């Protein structure tokens, strides 16, 4: 028999990440579940005791400090130890980002087990979800926030074994590009990009050269000037406003960078575009947009 405190949240069915259920159990010796499957992701973390977990034809003997992932619609079985039955917390979750997060953390059918020495924090995250268990946007957001904390603790604790060196290279470049695309309008520097993906600047330079054939600085400048060219063509914003919108605090620095890439100042580019005499520039803009689109497709 199992002494369990469990909550199901039936109303949260959309979003990038949301909680389906959570709970805490102190099991009796040899208590088991399955073989059965769940429609969502389900993570258990063992607070104390021992047991075994079976999935995909493999058996994992587990103890205090270990956790395991059950994938959606995958048959799984787990059972507490005869002499030292386990106590665990669990969280079931879904959402458009759930699969991506599990892949990024490194949990999968091939590697469904992890370890963490931060049991108090994981327990507190689940406890907080259970304490905020009623309907309403405030509690829904609270549970999602605690789920994010729960997963972030696991992410910090796990060692991802699935990625090869090439996979990691693509991962770093992909995340760097995402950061640039989301922050080009701010006065970011390449050191900020490198800090975000947790590598040094020289290594990031090597990765970009190998993957895209240009440096991170060149990519950032190209992205900014491409966006600026779009604004010059499609809006009546002032040069100063366009410069600020593309991450340049000084309009003179922006004009110099724009001239370097487009072979003319922004004001002249806008005039020529309005005259309809910039076919080559339009073609170049389309090529750059295609290049940026392909860069977005880098996966890890």
C-alpha positions in Angstrom: 0.0 0.0 0.0 1.1 3.5 -0.7 0.7 6.6 1.4 0.4 9.3 -1.2 -0.5 13.0 -1.5 -1.4 13.6 -5.1 -3.0 16.4 -7.0 -4.3 16.4 -10.6 -4.7 19.7 -12.5 -7.2 19.1 -15.2 -7.8 22.7 -16.4 -4.3 23.5 -17.7 -4.2 22.1 -21.2 -2.3 24.7 -23.2 1.0 26.6 -23.2 4.7 26.0 -23.6 4.9 24.1 -20.2 2.2 23.2 -17.7 1.7 20.9 -14.7 -0.6 17.9 -15.1 -0.1 16.4 -11.7 2.3 16.3 -8.7 2.6 14.4 -5.5 4.7 12.9 -2.7 4.6 9.2 -1.7 5.9 7.1 1.1 5.6 3.5 -0.2 5.2 0.2 1.4 7.7 -2.6 0.7 7.4 -4.0 -2.8 4.8 -1.4 -3.8 4.7 -1.2 -7.6 3.2 0.6 -10.6 2.7 -0.8 -14.0 3.5 -1.9 -16.5 1.5 1.1 -17.7 1.9 4.4 -19.5 1.0 8.0 -19.0 -0.1 10.6 -21.6 2.4 13.2 -20.3 6.0 13.4 -19.1 6.5 12.2 -15.5 9.5 12.6 -13.4 10.1 10.9 -10.0 12.8 11.9 -7.6 13.7 9.6 -4.7 14.0 11.3 -1.3 15.1 8.2 0.5 15.0 4.4 0.1 15.5 2.1 -2.8 13.7 0.5 -5.7 13.9 -0.4 -9.3 12.7 1.3 -12.5 12.1 -0.5 -15.8 11.5 1.0 -19.3 12.5 0.1 -22.8 13.6 -3.3 -21.8 16.1 -2.1 -19.3 16.1 -2.2 -15.5 17.6 0.5 -13.3 18.3 -0.2 -9.6 17.8 3.2 -7.9 18.3 4.8 -4.5 18.2 8.1 -2.6 19.3 11.0 -4.8 18.3 9.4 -8.1 15.4 10.3 -10.3 13.8 8.8 -13.4 11.7 10.1 -16.4 8.8 8.3 -17.9 8.1 9.4 -21.5 4.6 9.9 -22.7 2.9 6.7 -23.9 5.8 4.5 -23.1 5.3 1.4 -20.9 7.1 1.7 -17.6 7.2 -0.3 -14.3 8.7 0.7 -11.0 8.8 -1.0 -7.6 10.0 -0.1 -4.1 12.6 -2.2 -2.3 11.5 -5.0 0.0 13.7 -3.8 2.9 14.1 -0.1 2.2 11.0 1.1 0.4 11.4 4.5 -1.2 9.8 7.8 -0.6 9.6 10.1 -3.7 8.1 13.2 -5.2 6.8 13.4 -8.7 5.7 15.9 -11.3 3.7 15.2 -14.5 3.9 17.9 -17.1 3.1 18.7 -20.8 3.4 21.5 -23.2 4.8 22.6 -26.5 8.3 23.0 -25.0 8.3 19.8 -22.8 10.0 17.6 -25.4 12.6 20.3 -26.2 13.4 20.8 -22.6 13.9 17.1 -21.9 16.2 16.8 -24.9 18.2 19.8 -23.8 18.5 18.4 -20.2 19.6 15.1 -21.6 16.7 12.9 -20.5 15.3 10.4 -23.0 14.3 6.7 -23.4 18.1 5.9 -23.8 19.0 7.9 -20.7 15.9 8.1 -18.4 17.8 8.3 -15.1 19.6 11.2 -13.4 21.1 12.1 -10.0 20.9 15.2 -7.9 22.1 16.1 -4.4 19.6 18.9 -4.1 16.7 16.9 -2.6 15.5 19.7 -0.3 15.0 22.1 -3.2 13.3 19.5 -5.4 11.0 18.6 -2.5 10.2 22.3 -1.8 9.3 22.9 -5.4 6.8 20.1 -5.5 5.5 21.1 -2.0 4.9 24.6 -3.2 2.9 23.3 -6.3 0.7 21.2 -3.9 0.1 24.1 -1.6 -1.1 26.3 -4.5 -3.5 23.7 -5.8 -6.7 25.7 -6.6 -8.0 27.0 -9.8 -7.0 30.5 -10.9 -4.3 32.2 -13.0 -2.2 33.1 -10.0 -1.9 29.5 -8.8 -1.4 28.2 -12.4 1.5 30.6 -12.9 2.9 29.7 -9.5 2.9 26.0 -10.4 4.5 26.6 -13.8 7.2 28.7 -12.1 7.9 25.9 -9.6 8.0 23.3 -12.4 10.6 25.5 -14.2 12.6 25.6 -10.9 12.2 21.8 -10.5 13.5 21.2 -14.1 16.3 23.8 -13.8 17.7 22.0 -10.7 17.7 18.7 -12.6 19.3 20.4 -15.6 22.1 21.7 -13.4 22.6 18.3 -11.8 22.6 16.0 -14.9 25.5 15.1 -17.1 24.3 15.0 -20.7 25.9 12.0 -22.4 24.0 12.0 -25.7 25.7 14.9 -27.5 28.8 14.4 -29.5 31.3 17.2 -30.0 29.7 18.2 -33.2 26.3 18.2 -31.6 27.6 20.6 -28.9 29.1 22.9 -31.5 25.7 23.2 -33.3 24.0 23.7 -29.9 26.3 26.6 -29.0 25.9 28.3 -32.4 22.2 27.7 -32.4 21.7 29.2 -29.0 24.1 32.1 -29.8 22.0 32.9 -32.9 18.8 32.8 -30.9 20.3 35.2 -28.4 21.3 37.6 -31.2 17.9 37.4 -32.8 16.2 38.2 -29.6 18.6 41.0 -28.5 20.0 42.6 -31.6 17.9 45.7 -30.7 19.9 46.1 -27.5 23.6 47.2 -27.3 24.9 43.7 -26.8 28.5 42.7 -27.4 29.9 39.4 -28.5 31.1 38.8 -24.9 27.5 38.9 -23.9 26.7 36.3 -26.4 29.6 34.1 -25.3 28.6 34.5 -21.7 25.0 33.5 -22.5 26.1 30.2 -24.1 28.8 29.6 -21.4 31.8 29.5 -23.7 34.7 31.9 -24.1 34.8 34.4 -27.0 37.6 32.8 -28.9 35.9 29.4 -28.9 32.6 31.0 -30.1 34.6 32.6 -32.9 35.9 29.2 -34.0 32.4 27.6 -33.9 30.9 30.4 -36.0 33.7 30.2 -38.5 33.3 26.4 -38.8 29.5 26.5 -39.0 28.7 29.7 -40.9 32.0 30.9 -42.4 31.9 34.2 -40.6 32.6 35.5 -37.1 30.0 36.2 -34.4 30.7 39.9 -34.8 30.1 39.7 -38.6 26.9 37.8 -38.0 25.6 40.3 -35.4 26.4 43.2 -37.8 24.8 41.5 -40.8 21.7 40.7 -38.8 21.4 44.3 -37.5 22.0 45.9 -40.9 19.6 43.5 -42.6 16.9 44.5 -40.1 17.8 48.2 -40.6 17.5 47.8 -44.4 14.0 46.4 -43.9 13.0 49.3 -41.7 14.4 51.8 -44.2 12.4 50.2 -47.0 9.1 49.6 -45.2 8.8 52.4 -42.6 9.3 56.2 -42.3 11.2 56.0 -39.1 14.1 58.4 -38.7 17.7 57.2 -39.1 18.2 57.8 -35.4 15.2 55.7 -34.5 16.3 52.9 -36.8 19.8 53.0 -35.4 18.4 52.6 -31.8 15.9 49.9 -33.0 18.9 47.9 -34.3 21.1 48.2 -31.3 23.2 51.2 -32.2 23.3 53.9 -29.6 25.3 56.3 -31.8 23.7 57.1 -35.2 27.1 57.9 -36.6 28.4 54.4 -35.7 25.3 53.0 -37.3 25.8 55.0 -40.5 29.4 53.9 -40.8 28.4 50.2 -40.3 25.6 50.5 -42.9 27.9 52.2 -45.4 30.5 49.5 -44.9 27.9 46.8 -45.8 25.7 48.6 -48.3 28.2 50.9 -49.9 26.1 53.9 -49.2 24.6 55.7 -46.2 21.2 54.8 -44.9 19.5 58.0 -46.2 20.8 57.3 -49.7 19.7 53.7 -49.5 16.1 54.7 -48.5 15.9 57.2 -51.5 17.2 54.6 -53.9 14.7 52.0 -52.7 11.9 54.5 -53.1 13.0 55.1 -56.7 12.8 51.4 -57.5 16.4 51.4 -58.7 17.8 49.0 -56.1 17.2 45.6 -57.6 20.6 44.4 -56.7 20.1 45.6 -53.1 16.7 43.9 -52.9 18.3 40.7 -54.2 21.1 41.1 -51.6 18.5 41.7 -48.9 16.6 38.6 -49.9 19.9 36.6 -49.9 20.7 37.8 -46.4 17.2 37.0 -45.2 17.6 33.5 -46.7 21.0 33.1 -45.0 19.6 34.1 -41.6 16.7 31.7 -42.1 19.1 28.9 -42.8 21.1 29.8 -39.7 17.9 29.4 -37.6 17.7 25.8 -38.8 20.8 24.8 -36.9 19.7 22.1 -34.5 21.3 20.3 -31.6 
